[in-house]
Amino acid sequence: MAAIHEGPEFGVGDFVLLEKVDMESFMENLKLRFQKGKIYTYIGEVVVSVNPYRTMNIYDKDTIDMYKGREIYERPPHIFAIADAAYKAMKRRGKDTCIVISG
C-alpha cells in the first residue's frame, strides 16, 4: 500500500508547523481540515479531533493496518497513530502508560 500524504489543500496536519501561531490561524486550519474531511490534527504528539456528526469509514481493519507498526508522522493524523505509539512506548519501557481522552 502506498504511503498517504496530505497536501496543502488539507491545511497543516500538525499545528506545531503553523507559520503564524495564534487563535485565528489555529481555528482556520481546524476549519479547513474539517471541511476536507480530516477530523484529526496533531499538536506534537497530541491529537485534536473534531466530531464530524456523521459516520466515516476511517476505523476499519485496512485503516488499522495502515497505522500499525508505523511511526506517528508516517501517515496523516489519526487516533490509531496515537494508540500505536502509546503501545510501542509501553512495550519499550516495560511500564504502564496513560492516554487522556477529554471532550
C-alpha positions as CSV (number, residue, x, y, z in Angstrom):
1,M,0.0,0.0,0.0
2,A,1.4,3.4,-1.0
3,A,2.1,6.0,1.7
4,I,-0.7,8.5,2.1
5,H,0.3,12.1,2.2
6,E,-1.7,15.2,2.8
7,G,-1.2,18.2,0.5
8,P,-1.5,21.9,1.5
9,E,-5.1,21.8,0.3
10,F,-5.9,20.0,3.6
11,G,-4.2,22.6,5.8
12,V,-1.5,21.8,8.2
13,G,-1.6,18.3,9.8
14,D,0.4,19.4,12.9
15,F,-0.4,22.7,14.5
16,V,3.3,23.0,15.5
17,L,4.1,23.7,11.9
18,L,1.7,26.7,11.5
19,E,3.6,29.7,10.2
20,K,1.6,32.1,12.5
21,V,0.6,30.8,15.9
22,D,-2.5,32.5,17.1
23,M,-6.1,31.5,17.8
24,E,-7.3,32.7,14.3
25,S,-4.7,30.6,12.4
26,F,-5.4,27.7,14.7
27,M,-9.2,27.8,14.1
28,E,-8.8,28.5,10.3
29,N,-6.6,25.4,10.0
30,L,-9.0,23.3,12.0
31,K,-12.0,24.5,9.9
32,L,-10.2,23.8,6.6
33,R,-9.2,20.3,7.7
34,F,-12.7,19.6,8.9
35,Q,-14.2,20.8,5.6
36,K,-11.8,18.5,3.7
37,G,-12.9,15.5,5.9
38,K,-9.8,15.5,8.1
39,I,-11.2,15.3,11.6
40,Y,-7.8,14.7,13.2
41,T,-4.9,17.2,13.6
42,Y,-1.8,16.9,15.7
43,I,-0.3,19.3,18.2
44,G,3.0,17.4,18.5
45,E,2.1,14.1,20.0
46,V,-1.4,15.2,20.9
47,V,-4.3,14.7,18.6
48,V,-7.2,17.1,18.3
49,S,-10.4,15.6,17.0
50,V,-13.5,17.4,15.6
51,N,-16.7,15.5,15.8
52,P,-17.9,15.0,12.2
53,Y,-21.5,14.3,13.3
54,R,-21.7,11.7,10.6
55,T,-20.4,8.1,10.0
56,M,-17.0,8.0,8.5
57,N,-15.2,4.9,7.2
58,I,-11.9,5.6,9.0
59,Y,-12.0,2.8,11.6
60,D,-11.9,-0.4,9.6
61,K,-9.2,-3.1,9.5
62,D,-7.5,-1.6,6.5
63,T,-7.1,1.7,8.3
64,I,-5.8,0.0,11.4
65,D,-3.2,-1.9,9.3
66,M,-2.1,1.4,7.7
67,Y,-1.0,2.8,11.1
68,K,0.1,-0.4,12.8
69,G,3.9,-0.5,13.3
70,R,4.4,2.9,11.7
71,E,6.0,6.0,13.2
72,I,3.5,8.6,14.2
73,Y,4.3,11.1,11.4
74,E,4.4,8.5,8.5
75,R,0.7,8.8,8.0
76,P,-1.9,11.6,8.2
77,P,-3.1,12.3,11.8
78,H,-5.3,9.6,13.2
79,I,-6.2,8.3,16.6
80,F,-4.8,4.9,15.5
81,A,-1.3,6.5,15.2
82,I,-1.5,7.8,18.8
83,A,-2.7,4.4,20.1
84,D,0.1,2.6,18.2
85,A,2.7,5.0,19.5
86,A,1.5,4.6,23.1
87,Y,1.5,0.8,22.7
88,K,5.1,0.8,21.3
89,A,6.3,3.1,24.2
90,M,4.6,0.9,26.8
91,K,6.4,-2.2,25.3
92,R,9.7,-0.4,25.0
93,R,9.7,0.9,28.6
94,G,8.0,-2.1,30.2
95,K,5.7,0.2,32.1
96,D,2.0,1.1,32.1
97,T,1.0,4.2,30.1
98,C,-1.9,6.5,30.2
99,I,-3.9,8.1,27.4
100,V,-6.1,11.0,28.3
101,I,-9.3,11.5,26.3
102,S,-11.1,14.7,27.0
103,G,-14.0,16.3,25.4
